[in-house]
Amino acid sequence: MELEGKRILVVGLGRSGVAVIRFLCQQKAQVTATDTKSATELRPALAKIHDLPVEFRLGKEHLLSYEGFDYIIPSPGVPTQWGPLHDALKNGQKVLGEIELAFRFLAVPIVAITGSNGKSTTTVLLGEMLKACGKDVFVGGNLGRPLIEYLLSERREELIVAEISSFQLETIEDFRPFIGMLLNISQNHLDRYPSFRAYVEAKVRLFSNQKPNDHLILNYDDRIVCDVGGTTKAQKHYFSVCQALPRGVYFQQNRFIFLDEFGIKEEYPTVNLKLPGRHNLENVAAAILAAKLCNCSAEGIQKAMESFKGLPHRLEFVRKVDGVSYFNDSKATSAIAAARSVAGFEQRIVLIAGGKDKGDSYEPLRQAVRGKVKQAILLGEAAGRLESILGDVVPTLRVQTLEDAVQTARIKADPGDVVLLAPACSSYDMFANFEQRGEQFRKLVNTLE
């Protein structure tokens, strides 16, 4: 792919947009960048590229038409239905996402991980397994380190492990992982997609270009995953936490069992596993299976399993106060994710939920809280809808701020209980992102006396 002299428009100046601009300038492209935010709002991003030959159209001067460019590269957060981008696609202009652009310049195998939940944990855990087995690996993608940053680095790792979102998959053409992984599919992002089917179609693009010598890892316990995975040309591999499998990885009696097509069997005890919840068993099983496909040793896999403590804001233990344990799962931005969080505890729960409504069904959360949650504390734009759905199965209270929620939870919780932040919603009504929400929760809990 020749970029020198090409007129290229970068839409959105988040981290991936900034990395794309740096790469394009290295390739001597003629770069224009546009964003609806003002230069003042984008000051930290602009500081990283202020010395590059880029034309900026920001804030009120952002471009209303994308005509005249050889390539348009939107950030993942920009929907393809966004007016100018929708028009560009309709007019047949070349629109490539960041992962597609990076892929065209990559010469190393990619392990790409997607799903409605668990992507980040599985991605980082797999990276740790590979490193424990002596492999030089780049870990990035949607979890914060854009894939194209690999091309900006002087290092050249032998393998890439990338979390890939449905948003990123909307704008691929040739992107093809050597190993693809589809963890699960549940209702999510229906504020962006016109239907659940459209969301699923975006997800399955992960393996749309795979060939017979590639591999696809699928969750045997997820009916939708198995159904859509049947269309792949790649070699299929399964994991399960519910039943034994003739080949793949499954969980049984406090251990994972790996079986390959040659009858080789390995066991991985979970007695020292630090990740709580059934959903994390799925994440670990998927990571083991991918690690074995990458020729990792059982010793290295076990070592990484036992040392991995999880990621911030993902069922993260914060502190115990007066016999009450506080957990931060700010990343639980869907009803399914929040339901999984609730299911991960045997103790009675005081649940803090709410935020920006994504249009998803809250029925999974309604089923999960019944008999397990003693009090639901609701906040944000979705508080009213959540109250109407949960109110007949659990006592509810509405509060204005996260600080109010933490203080109320302290009053409602008894020794031995869990206070769980599992919002079931995005954070954008009150916070910049789920990380900021989780950090504030952590700070509030740590100031309790």
C-alpha positions as CSV (number, residue, x, y, z in Angstrom):
1,M,0.0,0.0,0.0
2,E,1.6,3.3,-1.2
3,L,0.8,6.3,1.0
4,E,3.4,8.9,-0.1
5,G,1.6,11.9,-1.5
6,K,-1.9,10.5,-0.9
7,R,-4.5,12.9,0.5
8,I,-5.7,11.2,3.7
9,L,-8.3,12.4,6.2
10,V,-8.2,11.2,9.8
11,V,-11.5,11.6,11.6
12,G,-11.2,11.8,15.4
13,L,-8.2,12.7,17.5
14,G,-8.3,10.0,20.2
15,R,-5.3,7.9,20.9
16,S,-5.7,5.8,17.7
17,G,-6.2,8.9,15.6
18,V,-3.0,10.5,16.9
19,A,-1.1,7.2,16.3
20,V,-2.5,7.0,12.8
21,I,-1.4,10.6,12.0
22,R,2.1,9.9,13.2
23,F,2.3,6.9,11.0
24,L,0.9,8.6,8.0
25,C,3.4,11.4,8.3
26,Q,6.2,8.9,8.5
27,Q,4.9,7.6,5.2
28,K,4.9,11.1,3.7
29,A,1.2,11.3,3.2
30,Q,-0.7,14.6,3.0
31,V,-2.7,14.5,6.2
32,T,-5.8,16.4,7.2
33,A,-7.3,15.8,10.7
34,T,-10.9,16.7,11.7
35,D,-12.7,16.5,15.0
36,T,-15.9,18.1,16.4
37,K,-14.0,19.0,19.6
38,S,-12.2,22.3,19.8
39,A,-8.4,22.8,19.9
40,T,-8.7,23.6,23.6
41,E,-10.5,20.3,24.3
42,L,-7.9,18.4,22.3
43,R,-4.9,20.1,23.7
44,P,-3.2,16.9,25.1
45,A,-3.7,15.1,21.8
46,L,-2.5,18.1,19.7
47,A,0.7,18.4,21.9
48,K,1.8,15.0,20.6
49,I,1.6,15.9,16.9
50,H,2.1,19.7,17.0
51,D,5.3,19.5,15.0
52,L,3.9,17.4,12.2
53,P,2.8,18.7,8.8
54,V,-1.0,18.3,9.4
55,E,-3.9,20.5,8.4
56,F,-6.4,20.6,11.3
57,R,-10.2,21.3,10.9
58,L,-11.5,21.3,14.5
59,G,-14.5,22.3,16.5
60,K,-16.9,24.6,14.6
61,E,-14.6,24.3,11.6
62,H,-14.7,20.5,11.4
63,L,-15.3,19.2,7.9
64,L,-18.9,18.6,6.9
65,S,-17.9,16.9,3.7
66,Y,-15.1,14.3,3.2
67,E,-14.9,14.6,-0.6
68,G,-11.6,14.8,-2.4
69,F,-9.6,12.4,-0.2
70,D,-7.8,9.3,-1.3
71,Y,-8.4,7.6,2.0
72,I,-10.6,8.3,5.0
73,I,-9.5,6.8,8.4
74,P,-12.1,7.2,11.1
75,S,-11.5,6.6,14.8
76,P,-13.5,3.6,16.2
77,G,-15.7,5.9,18.1
78,V,-17.0,7.5,14.9
79,P,-20.1,5.6,13.7
80,T,-20.2,4.7,10.1
81,Q,-23.7,6.3,10.1
82,W,-22.1,9.7,11.0
83,G,-23.3,12.1,8.3
84,P,-20.1,12.9,6.3
85,L,-18.7,9.4,6.8
86,H,-22.0,7.8,5.7
87,D,-22.0,10.0,2.6
88,A,-18.4,9.0,1.9
89,L,-19.2,5.3,2.1
90,K,-22.3,5.8,-0.1
91,N,-20.2,7.6,-2.7
92,G,-17.6,4.7,-2.8
93,Q,-14.7,6.5,-1.2
94,K,-12.0,4.4,0.5
95,V,-12.7,4.2,4.2
96,L,-10.2,2.2,6.3
97,G,-10.1,1.7,10.0
98,E,-6.9,1.9,12.1
99,I,-6.6,-1.9,12.4
100,E,-7.0,-2.3,8.6
101,L,-4.4,0.3,7.9
102,A,-2.0,-1.3,10.3
103,F,-2.7,-4.8,9.0
104,R,-1.6,-3.8,5.5
105,F,1.9,-3.1,6.8
106,L,2.3,-5.9,9.3
107,A,4.4,-9.0,8.7
108,V,3.8,-10.8,12.0
109,P,1.0,-13.2,13.1
110,I,-2.0,-11.6,14.9
111,V,-4.1,-13.2,17.6
112,A,-7.3,-11.1,17.6
113,I,-9.8,-11.3,20.4
114,T,-13.4,-10.1,20.4
115,G,-16.7,-10.6,22.2
116,S,-19.2,-8.7,24.2
117,N,-17.4,-9.2,27.5
118,G,-14.0,-10.3,28.7
119,K,-11.9,-9.1,25.8
120,S,-9.4,-7.1,27.7
121,T,-8.9,-9.6,30.5
122,T,-8.4,-12.4,28.0
123,T,-6.1,-10.3,25.8
124,V,-3.8,-9.3,28.7
125,L,-3.8,-12.7,30.3
126,L,-2.9,-14.4,27.0
127,G,-0.1,-11.9,26.6
128,E,1.2,-12.8,30.0
129,M,1.1,-16.5,29.2
130,L,3.1,-15.9,26.0
131,K,5.7,-13.8,27.8
132,A,6.0,-16.5,30.5
133,C,6.8,-18.9,27.8
134,G,9.6,-16.7,26.4
135,K,7.8,-15.2,23.5
136,D,8.3,-11.5,22.5
137,V,4.8,-10.2,22.2
138,F,3.0,-6.9,21.5
139,V,-0.3,-6.6,23.4
140,G,-2.7,-3.9,22.4
141,G,-5.7,-3.0,20.2
142,N,-8.9,-1.7,21.7
143,L,-7.6,-1.9,25.3
144,G,-5.6,1.3,24.9
145,R,-2.5,0.6,22.8
146,P,-3.5,1.0,19.1
147,L,-2.3,-1.7,16.8
148,I,-0.6,0.8,14.6
149,E,1.7,1.8,17.5
150,Y,3.5,-1.5,16.7
151,L,4.6,0.1,13.4
152,L,5.8,3.2,15.2
153,S,8.0,1.3,17.6
154,E,11.7,0.4,16.8
155,R,11.0,-3.0,18.4
156,R,9.7,-5.8,16.3
157,E,7.9,-8.4,18.4
158,E,7.3,-11.9,17.0
159,L,3.6,-12.0,17.8
160,I,0.7,-9.5,18.2
161,V,-2.2,-10.1,20.6
162,A,-5.0,-7.6,20.1
163,E,-8.3,-6.8,21.6
164,I,-10.7,-5.9,18.7
165,S,-14.1,-4.2,19.1
166,S,-17.1,-4.4,16.9
167,F,-16.5,-0.7,16.1
168,Q,-13.1,-1.5,14.7
169,L,-14.4,-4.4,12.7
170,E,-16.9,-2.2,10.9
171,T,-14.1,-0.7,8.7
172,I,-12.0,-3.7,7.7
173,E,-11.4,-5.1,4.3
174,D,-8.5,-7.5,4.4
175,F,-7.8,-7.8,8.1
176,R,-7.1,-11.4,8.9
177,P,-5.9,-12.8,12.2
178,F,-3.9,-16.1,12.3
179,I,-5.9,-16.9,15.4
180,G,-9.3,-15.3,16.0
181,M,-11.2,-15.6,19.2
182,L,-15.0,-15.0,19.7
183,L,-15.6,-15.2,23.5
184,N,-19.4,-14.5,23.7
185,I,-22.1,-12.4,22.1
186,S,-24.9,-10.7,24.0
187,Q,-26.9,-7.5,23.5
188,N,-24.6,-4.5,23.6
189,H,-24.2,-1.1,21.9
190,L,-27.7,-1.0,20.6
191,D,-27.4,2.8,20.9
192,R,-25.0,2.5,17.9
193,Y,-26.4,-0.4,16.0
194,P,-29.9,-0.5,14.5
195,S,-30.5,-4.1,15.7
196,F,-28.9,-6.9,17.6
197,R,-28.4,-8.7,14.2
198,A,-26.3,-5.7,13.0
199,Y,-24.1,-5.9,16.1
200,V,-23.6,-9.7,15.5
201,E,-22.7,-9.1,11.9
202,A,-20.0,-6.6,12.9
203,K,-18.5,-9.1,15.4
204,V,-18.3,-12.0,12.9
205,R,-16.3,-9.8,10.5
206,L,-13.4,-10.9,12.7
207,F,-13.1,-14.1,10.9
208,S,-14.6,-13.2,7.5
209,N,-11.2,-13.3,5.8
210,Q,-9.7,-16.3,7.6
211,K,-8.4,-19.2,5.5
212,P,-8.2,-23.0,6.2
213,N,-4.8,-22.7,7.8
214,D,-6.0,-20.1,10.3
215,H,-7.6,-20.9,13.6
216,L,-10.9,-19.7,15.3
217,I,-11.5,-20.2,19.0
218,L,-15.2,-20.4,20.0
219,N,-17.2,-20.5,23.2
220,Y,-18.9,-23.9,23.1
221,D,-21.4,-22.7,25.8
222,D,-22.6,-19.8,23.8
223,R,-25.2,-20.8,21.3
224,I,-25.0,-17.7,19.2
225,V,-21.2,-18.0,19.0
226,C,-21.4,-21.6,17.9
227,D,-24.0,-20.8,15.3
228,V,-22.1,-17.8,13.7
229,G,-18.8,-19.6,14.0
230,G,-20.0,-22.4,11.7
231,T,-19.6,-20.1,8.7
232,T,-15.8,-19.8,9.1
233,K,-13.2,-21.4,6.8
234,A,-10.7,-21.5,9.6
235,Q,-10.0,-24.5,11.8
236,K,-12.4,-24.4,14.8
237,H,-11.4,-24.9,18.4
238,Y,-13.7,-24.8,21.4
239,F,-13.6,-24.1,25.1
240,S,-16.3,-24.8,27.8
241,V,-16.8,-24.3,31.5
242,C,-20.0,-26.4,31.5
243,Q,-19.1,-29.7,29.9
244,A,-16.2,-32.0,28.9
245,L,-15.1,-31.7,25.3
246,P,-13.4,-34.3,23.1
247,R,-10.9,-31.7,22.0
248,G,-10.1,-28.2,23.2
249,V,-10.2,-26.8,26.8
250,Y,-12.8,-27.4,29.4
251,F,-13.2,-26.8,33.1
252,Q,-13.9,-29.7,35.5
253,Q,-13.4,-30.2,39.3
254,N,-11.2,-27.1,40.0
255,R,-9.0,-27.6,36.9
256,F,-8.8,-26.9,33.3
257,I,-8.2,-29.8,30.9
258,F,-6.6,-29.4,27.5
259,L,-7.0,-32.1,24.9
260,D,-5.6,-32.0,21.4
261,E,-6.3,-34.0,18.3
262,F,-3.4,-36.3,19.0
263,G,-4.7,-37.3,22.5
264,I,-2.2,-35.2,24.4
265,K,-3.8,-34.1,27.7
266,E,-2.7,-31.4,30.1
267,E,-4.3,-30.3,33.4
268,Y,-4.2,-26.8,34.9
269,P,-5.3,-26.6,38.6
270,T,-7.2,-23.4,39.6
271,V,-6.6,-23.6,43.3
272,N,-4.4,-20.5,43.1
273,L,-6.4,-18.6,40.5
274,K,-7.0,-15.0,41.6
275,L,-9.8,-14.1,39.1
276,P,-13.3,-14.4,40.7
277,G,-16.4,-15.3,38.8
278,R,-17.6,-17.9,36.3
279,H,-17.0,-15.5,33.4
280,N,-13.3,-15.3,34.3
281,L,-13.2,-19.1,34.0
282,E,-14.3,-18.7,30.4
283,N,-11.6,-16.0,29.9
284,V,-8.9,-18.3,31.3
285,A,-10.0,-21.3,29.3
286,A,-9.9,-19.3,26.0
287,A,-6.5,-17.9,26.9
288,I,-5.1,-21.4,27.6
289,L,-6.4,-22.7,24.2
290,A,-4.8,-19.8,22.3
291,A,-1.6,-20.2,24.2
292,K,-1.5,-23.9,23.2
293,L,-2.0,-23.0,19.6
294,C,1.0,-20.7,20.0
295,N,3.0,-23.7,21.2
296,C,3.3,-22.5,24.8
297,S,4.4,-24.8,27.6
298,A,2.1,-26.0,30.4
299,E,4.6,-24.7,33.0
300,G,4.5,-21.1,31.5
301,I,0.7,-21.1,31.2
302,Q,0.2,-22.3,34.8
303,K,2.7,-19.7,36.1
304,A,0.9,-16.8,34.2
305,M,-2.5,-18.1,35.4
306,E,-1.6,-18.0,39.0
307,S,0.2,-14.7,39.0
308,F,-2.4,-12.7,37.0
309,K,-4.5,-10.5,39.3
310,G,-6.8,-9.1,36.7
311,L,-7.2,-5.6,35.3
312,P,-8.3,-2.4,36.9
313,H,-12.1,-1.7,36.9
314,R,-12.9,-5.3,36.1
315,L,-14.3,-7.0,39.3
316,E,-11.4,-5.3,41.1
317,F,-11.2,-5.7,44.9
318,V,-10.8,-2.3,46.4
319,R,-11.0,-2.6,50.2
320,K,-12.7,-4.1,53.1
321,V,-14.4,-1.6,55.5
322,D,-16.1,-2.8,58.7
323,G,-16.4,-6.3,57.3
324,V,-17.9,-5.2,54.0
325,S,-15.9,-5.9,50.8
326,Y,-16.0,-3.3,48.0
327,F,-15.5,-4.3,44.4
328,N,-15.1,-2.1,41.3
329,D,-16.5,-3.4,38.1
330,S,-16.9,-0.1,36.3
331,K,-16.1,-1.9,33.0
332,A,-19.4,-3.8,33.3
333,T,-21.1,-1.5,30.9
334,S,-23.9,-3.9,29.8
335,A,-26.6,-5.8,31.6
336,I,-25.0,-9.1,30.7
337,A,-21.6,-8.0,32.1
338,A,-23.3,-6.7,35.3
339,A,-25.2,-9.9,35.7
340,R,-22.0,-11.9,35.4
341,S,-20.5,-9.7,38.2
342,V,-23.4,-10.4,40.5
343,A,-23.3,-14.1,39.8
344,G,-19.6,-14.2,40.8
345,F,-20.4,-13.7,44.5
346,E,-21.9,-15.9,47.1
347,Q,-22.3,-13.1,49.6
348,R,-25.3,-10.7,49.7
349,I,-24.8,-7.7,47.5
350,V,-25.5,-4.0,47.6
351,L,-25.4,-3.1,43.9
352,I,-24.5,0.3,42.5
353,A,-25.7,0.6,38.9
354,G,-26.7,3.2,36.3
355,G,-25.2,5.6,33.9
356,K,-25.9,6.3,30.2
357,D,-28.6,4.0,28.8
358,K,-27.2,2.1,25.7
359,G,-30.6,0.8,24.7
360,D,-29.9,-2.8,25.7
361,S,-32.3,-5.1,27.5
362,Y,-31.8,-5.1,31.3
363,E,-33.6,-8.5,31.7
364,P,-30.3,-10.4,32.3
365,L,-29.6,-8.1,35.3
366,R,-33.2,-8.4,36.6
367,Q,-32.8,-12.2,36.7
368,A,-29.3,-12.0,38.3
369,V,-30.3,-9.7,41.2
370,R,-33.3,-11.8,42.3
371,G,-32.4,-13.3,45.7
372,K,-28.8,-12.1,45.6
373,V,-28.9,-8.3,45.8
374,K,-30.3,-6.9,49.0
375,Q,-30.3,-3.3,47.7
376,A,-29.9,-1.6,44.3
377,I,-28.6,2.0,44.4
378,L,-29.3,3.6,41.0
379,L,-27.9,6.8,39.4
380,G,-27.4,8.5,36.1
381,E,-29.6,8.9,33.0
382,A,-30.7,5.2,33.2
383,A,-31.7,5.3,36.9
384,G,-35.5,5.6,36.1
385,R,-35.5,2.8,33.5
386,L,-33.5,0.5,35.8
387,E,-35.8,1.3,38.7
388,S,-38.9,0.3,36.6
389,I,-37.3,-3.0,35.6
390,L,-35.7,-4.0,38.9
391,G,-38.0,-2.4,41.4
392,D,-40.3,-5.4,41.8
393,V,-37.5,-7.9,42.5
394,V,-35.1,-5.9,44.7
395,P,-35.4,-2.7,46.9
396,T,-34.1,0.3,44.9
397,L,-32.9,3.8,45.8
398,R,-32.1,6.6,43.4
399,V,-29.2,9.0,44.1
400,Q,-27.6,11.9,42.3
401,T,-23.9,11.2,42.4
402,L,-21.4,8.4,42.8
403,E,-20.4,9.8,46.2
404,D,-24.0,9.6,47.3
405,A,-24.1,6.0,46.1
406,V,-21.0,5.0,48.0
407,Q,-22.3,6.7,51.2
408,T,-25.7,5.1,50.9
409,A,-24.1,1.6,50.2
410,R,-22.1,1.9,53.4
411,I,-25.3,2.5,55.4
412,K,-27.2,-0.4,53.7
413,A,-24.4,-3.0,53.8
414,D,-23.8,-5.3,56.8
415,P,-20.6,-7.1,57.7
416,G,-20.1,-10.0,55.3
417,D,-21.8,-8.2,52.4
418,V,-20.3,-7.0,49.2
419,V,-20.7,-3.5,47.7
420,L,-20.4,-3.9,44.0
421,L,-20.1,-1.2,41.4
422,A,-21.5,-2.9,38.2
423,P,-23.2,-0.1,36.3
424,A,-24.8,-2.1,33.4
425,C,-24.5,1.2,31.5
426,S,-21.8,3.3,29.8
427,S,-20.3,6.2,31.8
428,Y,-20.7,9.1,29.4
429,D,-23.5,10.9,31.2
430,M,-21.3,11.7,34.2
431,F,-17.7,10.6,33.3
432,A,-15.3,10.7,30.4
433,N,-15.0,6.9,30.4
434,F,-15.4,3.8,32.6
435,E,-11.8,4.2,33.9
436,Q,-12.6,7.7,35.3
437,R,-15.8,6.3,36.9
438,G,-13.9,3.4,38.4
439,E,-11.1,5.6,39.7
440,Q,-13.6,7.9,41.5
441,F,-15.3,4.9,43.0
442,R,-12.0,3.6,44.2
443,K,-11.1,7.0,45.7
444,L,-14.4,7.3,47.4
445,V,-14.1,3.8,49.0
446,N,-10.5,4.5,50.1
447,T,-11.6,7.6,51.9
448,L,-14.3,5.8,54.0
449,E,-13.5,5.8,57.7
